[in-house]
Amino acid sequence: MYAAATRFSWLVVVMGLGTAVLFFFLGRSGWWHHRFSVLVISQILTGLSMWVLGHTHSLALMLAAFAVIGANLGVAFFSSVYYSMADPSRKHGRAAINEGVVGAGGIVGSFGFAFMGAQLGLEAPFLWMPAFISGIILLQLLLIRLRRQRDHAVQGA
């Protein structure tokens, strides 16, 4: 029987491998450029993986869920860096915003997850993650729509 720390280290390694694999493939292809659906699918799969983590005691299912979560980290981070740097005249400001959002998300997400777990039980943050991710997807769609409206208004002026 393996100790809990050893099992957790396997999960973290698999998550890191999921991220690295996506970095490798996204860095060598362009099919995903300007396809919001790739990000949405990745986020939905992550929400489902978190929900599975809230229900399972199976190490195999946990490993699969962590691989998916790691892949989502790869998609999200790689694409955010790519789009931040896409416009050379605005890359410095956008890269700074990207790093700030990544850092803030790490802090707010970690504390929010811990607070919810402490208040509602350890499984609660995992079980509610699909709803949270759905809200994030809706927010992203709203931001895209607002940007398109702004761009359309600027072109019409």
Backbone as CSV, one residue per row, in Angstrom:
resi,resn,N_x,N_y,N_z,CA_x,CA_y,CA_z,C_x,C_y,C_z
1,MET,0.844,-1.184,0.000,0.000,0.000,0.000,0.889,1.247,0.000
2,TYR,0.551,2.191,-0.847,1.340,3.411,-0.953,0.787,4.490,-0.040
3,ALA,1.659,5.349,0.458,1.257,6.453,1.321,0.494,7.501,0.511
4,ALA,-0.319,8.269,1.196,-1.134,9.290,0.540,-0.275,10.306,-0.220
5,ALA,0.862,10.671,0.346,1.734,11.644,-0.328,2.251,11.091,-1.650
6,THR,2.540,9.809,-1.688,3.002,9.187,-2.932,1.893,9.201,-3.975
7,ARG,0.689,8.868,-3.563,-0.443,8.896,-4.496,-0.662,10.307,-5.020
8,PHE,-0.607,11.292,-4.129,-0.793,12.676,-4.564,0.295,13.093,-5.545
9,SER,1.524,12.628,-5.315,2.607,13.001,-6.236,2.353,12.426,-7.625
10,TRP,1.772,11.235,-7.719,1.424,10.683,-9.029,0.414,11.579,-9.731
11,LEU,-0.575,12.051,-8.973,-1.600,12.921,-9.559,-0.985,14.216,-10.089
12,VAL,-0.088,14.784,-9.311,0.547,16.042,-9.728,1.439,15.825,-10.941
13,VAL,2.159,14.719,-10.973,3.009,14.414,-12.132,2.149,14.251,-13.380
14,VAL,1.042,13.527,-13.277,0.158,13.335,-14.432,-0.420,14.671,-14.888
15,MET,-0.767,15.549,-13.943,-1.281,16.865,-14.315,-0.205,17.665,-15.062
16,GLY,1.013,17.622,-14.556,2.119,18.308,-15.236,2.383,17.746,-16.619
17,LEU,2.287,16.431,-16.760,2.464,15.810,-18.074,1.354,16.237,-19.037
18,GLY,0.120,16.325,-18.534,-0.987,16.793,-19.377,-0.728,18.198,-19.894
19,THR,-0.223,19.052,-19.032,0.113,20.423,-19.443,1.234,20.417,-20.472
20,ALA,2.285,19.664,-20.197,3.445,19.621,-21.105,3.069,19.078,-22.475
21,VAL,2.253,18.029,-22.506,1.843,17.447,-23.787,1.072,18.473,-24.613
22,LEU,0.166,19.210,-23.971,-0.588,20.222,-24.719,0.311,21.358,-25.174
23,PHE,1.256,21.786,-24.351,2.222,22.799,-24.784,2.954,22.309,-26.033
24,PHE,3.400,21.061,-26.013,4.135,20.496,-27.141,3.297,20.540,-28.419
25,PHE,2.062,20.054,-28.361,1.225,19.999,-29.561,0.729,21.371,-30.011
26,LEU,0.344,22.211,-29.085,-0.128,23.541,-29.481,0.998,24.382,-30.066
27,GLY,2.192,24.190,-29.554,3.340,24.937,-30.062,3.769,24.525,-31.455
28,ARG,3.333,23.368,-31.908,3.733,22.850,-33.210,2.588,22.801,-34.211
29,SER,1.486,23.459,-33.866,0.345,23.459,-34.783,-0.387,24.797,-34.691
30,GLY,-1.205,25.062,-35.657,-1.963,26.303,-35.659,-3.456,26.095,-35.829
31,TRP,-3.906,24.843,-35.875,-5.318,24.547,-36.122,-6.221,25.154,-35.053
32,TRP,-5.697,25.396,-33.860,-6.493,25.883,-32.747,-6.598,27.414,-32.712
33,HIS,-5.823,28.099,-33.535,-5.847,29.572,-33.529,-7.247,30.083,-33.854
34,HIS,-7.711,31.025,-33.059,-9.008,31.687,-33.255,-10.184,30.713,-33.203
35,ARG,-10.053,29.664,-32.430,-11.148,28.701,-32.221,-11.489,28.677,-30.739
36,PHE,-12.456,29.492,-30.392,-12.900,29.572,-29.009,-13.439,28.227,-28.534
37,SER,-13.944,27.443,-29.466,-14.512,26.138,-29.107,-13.472,25.236,-28.432
38,VAL,-12.210,25.356,-28.805,-11.159,24.535,-28.197,-11.058,24.852,-26.704
39,LEU,-11.085,26.129,-26.376,-11.022,26.540,-24.978,-12.276,26.100,-24.225
40,VAL,-13.437,26.251,-24.841,-14.690,25.871,-24.189,-14.728,24.364,-23.930
41,ILE,-14.350,23.577,-24.910,-14.349,22.118,-24.730,-13.385,21.722,-23.613
42,SER,-12.221,22.338,-23.586,-11.244,22.064,-22.542,-11.802,22.412,-21.161
43,GLN,-12.483,23.535,-21.072,-13.047,23.957,-19.789,-14.191,23.039,-19.354
44,ILE,-15.020,22.619,-20.292,-16.114,21.699,-19.956,-15.556,20.367,-19.461
45,LEU,-14.553,19.845,-20.156,-13.935,18.586,-19.722,-13.303,18.721,-18.335
46,THR,-12.746,19.886,-18.049,-12.177,20.120,-16.728,-13.260,20.166,-15.661
47,GLY,-14.377,20.824,-15.960,-15.488,20.845,-15.010,-15.986,19.448,-14.705
48,LEU,-16.115,18.634,-15.748,-16.547,17.251,-15.553,-15.511,16.457,-14.754
49,SER,-14.234,16.709,-15.017,-13.174,16.024,-14.278,-13.200,16.407,-12.802
50,MET,-13.449,17.672,-12.520,-13.550,18.105,-11.124,-14.740,17.436,-10.442
51,TRP,-15.844,17.336,-11.163,-17.035,16.681,-10.614,-16.718,15.214,-10.290
52,VAL,-15.997,14.549,-11.185,-15.580,13.165,-10.939,-14.721,13.091,-9.673
53,LEU,-13.801,14.040,-9.504,-12.950,14.044,-8.313,-13.768,14.187,-7.029
54,GLY,-14.899,14.876,-7.105,-15.766,15.022,-5.943,-16.521,13.758,-5.589
55,HIS,-16.562,12.802,-6.497,-17.335,11.574,-6.286,-16.513,10.298,-6.148
56,THR,-15.302,10.287,-6.642,-14.576,9.018,-6.758,-13.560,8.804,-5.633
57,HIS,-13.251,7.544,-5.420,-12.139,7.134,-4.561,-11.162,6.271,-5.366
58,SER,-11.411,6.177,-6.675,-10.589,5.365,-7.561,-9.359,6.151,-8.010
59,LEU,-8.195,5.594,-7.749,-6.959,6.253,-8.170,-6.889,6.365,-9.692
60,ALA,-7.380,5.371,-10.414,-7.360,5.414,-11.882,-8.205,6.580,-12.403
61,LEU,-9.401,6.768,-11.843,-10.238,7.893,-12.268,-9.607,9.227,-11.884
62,MET,-8.988,9.276,-10.725,-8.302,10.506,-10.307,-7.155,10.832,-11.259
63,LEU,-6.392,9.810,-11.659,-5.294,10.041,-12.606,-5.826,10.583,-13.931
64,ALA,-6.917,10.004,-14.423,-7.508,10.484,-15.678,-7.998,11.923,-15.522
65,ALA,-8.651,12.215,-14.403,-9.156,13.571,-14.168,-8.011,14.578,-14.092
66,PHE,-6.942,14.228,-13.399,-5.800,15.139,-13.294,-5.119,15.333,-14.649
67,ALA,-5.095,14.311,-15.485,-4.536,14.469,-16.830,-5.355,15.472,-17.628
68,VAL,-6.667,15.385,-17.536,-7.550,16.324,-18.244,-7.372,17.739,-17.697
69,ILE,-7.304,17.861,-16.384,-7.109,19.182,-15.774,-5.771,19.771,-16.211
70,GLY,-4.736,18.948,-16.247,-3.429,19.414,-16.725,-3.472,19.850,-18.176
71,ALA,-4.185,19.092,-18.998,-4.335,19.470,-20.407,-5.049,20.813,-20.523
72,ASN,-6.070,21.026,-19.695,-6.770,22.314,-19.703,-5.827,23.450,-19.321
73,LEU,-4.981,23.215,-18.335,-3.999,24.240,-17.971,-3.107,24.564,-19.169
74,GLY,-2.725,23.530,-19.904,-1.910,23.748,-21.101,-2.636,24.570,-22.145
75,VAL,-3.891,24.217,-22.418,-4.684,24.961,-23.407,-4.879,26.401,-22.952
76,ALA,-5.313,26.579,-21.710,-5.629,27.917,-21.214,-4.397,28.815,-21.171
77,PHE,-3.310,28.314,-20.598,-2.130,29.157,-20.461,-1.457,29.410,-21.804
78,PHE,-1.317,28.378,-22.611,-0.653,28.537,-23.899,-1.421,29.507,-24.793
79,SER,-2.742,29.339,-24.857,-3.525,30.223,-25.720,-3.544,31.648,-25.183
80,SER,-3.584,31.829,-23.865,-3.591,33.192,-23.340,-2.273,33.904,-23.624
81,VAL,-1.177,33.184,-23.517,0.122,33.782,-23.852,0.190,34.074,-25.349
82,TYR,-0.275,33.134,-26.170,-0.249,33.328,-27.622,-1.019,34.595,-28.014
83,TYR,-2.242,34.736,-27.511,-3.059,35.889,-27.895,-2.543,37.178,-27.272
84,SER,-1.909,37.088,-26.115,-1.323,38.288,-25.510,-0.184,38.838,-26.356
85,MET,0.546,37.936,-26.999,1.723,38.345,-27.761,1.452,38.514,-29.259
86,ALA,0.232,38.255,-29.711,-0.077,38.234,-31.142,0.076,39.597,-31.812
87,ASP,-0.225,40.669,-31.107,-0.129,42.014,-31.673,1.154,42.654,-31.142
88,PRO,2.200,42.742,-31.968,3.494,43.242,-31.480,3.423,44.630,-30.843
89,SER,2.529,45.482,-31.323,2.462,46.839,-30.780,1.822,46.882,-29.390
90,ARG,1.109,45.833,-29.002,0.418,45.839,-27.714,0.855,44.676,-26.814
91,LYS,1.891,43.954,-27.213,2.247,42.724,-26.500,2.707,42.965,-25.067
92,HIS,3.405,44.064,-24.791,3.913,44.284,-23.437,2.768,44.505,-22.450
93,GLY,1.834,45.353,-22.810,0.694,45.610,-21.932,-0.187,44.395,-21.770
94,ARG,-0.423,43.693,-22.869,-1.275,42.499,-22.798,-0.597,41.372,-22.036
95,ALA,0.710,41.227,-22.191,1.427,40.197,-21.441,1.374,40.505,-19.943
96,ALA,1.483,41.777,-19.588,1.398,42.159,-18.182,0.014,41.860,-17.615
97,ILE,-1.015,42.166,-18.383,-2.382,41.862,-17.944,-2.552,40.352,-17.791
98,ASN,-2.061,39.593,-18.767,-2.164,38.137,-18.711,-1.511,37.592,-17.447
99,GLU,-0.302,38.027,-17.158,0.400,37.534,-15.967,-0.327,37.937,-14.692
100,GLY,-0.867,39.140,-14.668,-1.630,39.583,-13.502,-2.876,38.743,-13.279
101,VAL,-3.576,38.433,-14.359,-4.789,37.613,-14.256,-4.437,36.191,-13.834
102,VAL,-3.367,35.631,-14.386,-2.945,34.284,-13.995,-2.596,34.257,-12.503
103,GLY,-1.844,35.236,-12.051,-1.477,35.298,-10.630,-2.681,35.494,-9.730
104,ALA,-3.556,36.409,-10.101,-4.766,36.654,-9.299,-5.654,35.420,-9.272
105,GLY,-5.771,34.759,-10.409,-6.581,33.542,-10.465,-6.028,32.453,-9.570
106,GLY,-4.722,32.338,-9.525,-4.101,31.346,-8.650,-4.379,31.632,-7.185
107,ILE,-4.342,32.886,-6.804,-4.583,33.256,-5.409,-6.069,33.137,-5.071
108,VAL,-6.912,33.800,-5.853,-8.353,33.798,-5.586,-8.922,32.384,-5.691
109,GLY,-8.496,31.644,-6.718,-8.988,30.286,-6.889,-8.598,29.378,-5.734
110,SER,-7.351,29.461,-5.309,-6.883,28.620,-4.208,-7.614,28.935,-2.911
111,PHE,-7.692,30.220,-2.585,-8.383,30.592,-1.345,-9.880,30.316,-1.430
112,GLY,-10.486,30.587,-2.586,-11.915,30.320,-2.756,-12.223,28.843,-2.635
113,PHE,-11.405,28.024,-3.247,-11.574,26.573,-3.192,-11.444,26.089,-1.750
114,ALA,-10.414,26.568,-1.047,-10.186,26.163,0.338,-11.318,26.638,1.253
115,PHE,-11.755,27.870,1.081,-12.834,28.402,1.909,-14.115,27.603,1.702
116,MET,-14.451,27.336,0.456,-15.667,26.575,0.169,-15.561,25.159,0.758
117,GLY,-14.411,24.544,0.630,-14.211,23.212,1.200,-14.331,23.209,2.711
118,ALA,-13.795,24.244,3.348,-13.870,24.335,4.810,-15.307,24.575,5.278
119,GLN,-16.063,25.361,4.529,-17.427,25.699,4.929,-18.450,24.629,4.568
120,LEU,-18.295,24.015,3.406,-19.338,23.127,2.876,-18.924,21.659,2.769
121,GLY,-17.702,21.364,3.101,-17.214,19.994,3.000,-16.215,19.865,1.869
122,LEU,-15.322,18.920,2.013,-14.214,18.759,1.073,-14.668,18.526,-0.370
123,GLU,-15.791,17.835,-0.558,-16.247,17.524,-1.910,-16.898,18.720,-2.600
124,ALA,-17.431,19.660,-1.837,-18.241,20.758,-2.394,-17.554,21.532,-3.523
125,PRO,-16.304,21.963,-3.364,-15.699,22.729,-4.473,-15.603,21.922,-5.762
126,PHE,-15.344,20.637,-5.636,-15.252,19.776,-6.813,-16.621,19.627,-7.477
127,LEU,-17.645,19.450,-6.656,-18.992,19.227,-7.190,-19.582,20.491,-7.818
128,TRP,-19.197,21.658,-7.301,-19.721,22.927,-7.824,-18.885,23.501,-8.971
129,MET,-17.727,22.903,-9.237,-16.849,23.434,-10.292,-17.518,23.485,-11.662
130,PRO,-18.327,22.494,-12.079,-18.981,22.626,-13.388,-19.865,23.875,-13.489
131,ALA,-20.562,24.219,-12.419,-21.394,25.432,-12.434,-20.525,26.679,-12.524
132,PHE,-19.426,26.696,-11.779,-18.508,27.834,-11.815,-17.909,27.992,-13.219
133,ILE,-17.479,26.884,-13.803,-16.892,26.935,-15.145,-17.933,27.378,-16.165
134,SER,-19.172,26.956,-16.004,-20.240,27.420,-16.906,-20.374,28.933,-16.838
135,GLY,-20.306,29.480,-15.630,-20.345,30.935,-15.475,-19.166,31.616,-16.138
136,ILE,-17.991,31.025,-16.026,-16.789,31.579,-16.658,-16.927,31.559,-18.182
137,ILE,-17.472,30.480,-18.711,-17.672,30.401,-20.166,-18.643,31.485,-20.617
138,LEU,-19.716,31.689,-19.870,-20.674,32.755,-20.209,-20.013,34.134,-20.140
139,LEU,-19.173,34.352,-19.146,-18.444,35.619,-19.038,-17.523,35.814,-20.244
140,GLN,-16.835,34.767,-20.650,-15.963,34.863,-21.822,-16.760,35.204,-23.077
141,LEU,-17.919,34.563,-23.235,-18.776,34.862,-24.390,-19.235,36.317,-24.362
142,LEU,-19.579,36.815,-23.184,-19.988,38.212,-23.049,-18.846,39.148,-23.434
143,LEU,-17.643,38.852,-22.968,-16.495,39.694,-23.302,-16.206,39.677,-24.805
144,ILE,-16.336,38.523,-25.426,-16.138,38.431,-26.878,-17.185,39.269,-27.594
145,ARG,-18.425,39.157,-27.158,-19.517,39.924,-27.784,-19.302,41.429,-27.619
146,LEU,-18.928,41.858,-26.426,-18.670,43.285,-26.199,-17.519,43.774,-27.068
147,ARG,-16.488,42.967,-27.213,-15.344,43.354,-28.049,-15.762,43.484,-29.512
148,ARG,-16.572,42.545,-29.985,-17.037,42.612,-31.380,-17.912,43.832,-31.607
149,GLN,-18.767,44.155,-30.644,-19.612,45.346,-30.768,-18.758,46.605,-30.803
150,ARG,-17.738,46.651,-29.960,-16.848,47.806,-29.932,-16.089,47.934,-31.247
151,ASP,-15.571,46.818,-31.737,-14.846,46.833,-33.002,-15.753,47.245,-34.156
152,HIS,-16.990,46.753,-34.130,-17.954,47.115,-35.177,-18.279,48.615,-35.105
153,ALA,-18.428,49.150,-33.913,-18.730,50.575,-33.768,-17.557,51.434,-34.232
154,VAL,-16.322,50.986,-33.958,-15.141,51.731,-34.381,-15.019,51.715,-35.896
155,GLN,-15.316,50.562,-36.515,-15.216,50.467,-37.974,-16.301,51.300,-38.657
156,GLY,-17.461,51.416,-38.024,-18.567,52.171,-38.605,-18.393,53.667,-38.465
157,ALA,-17.506,54.102,-37.563,-17.326,55.539,-37.323,-16.423,56.180,-38.325
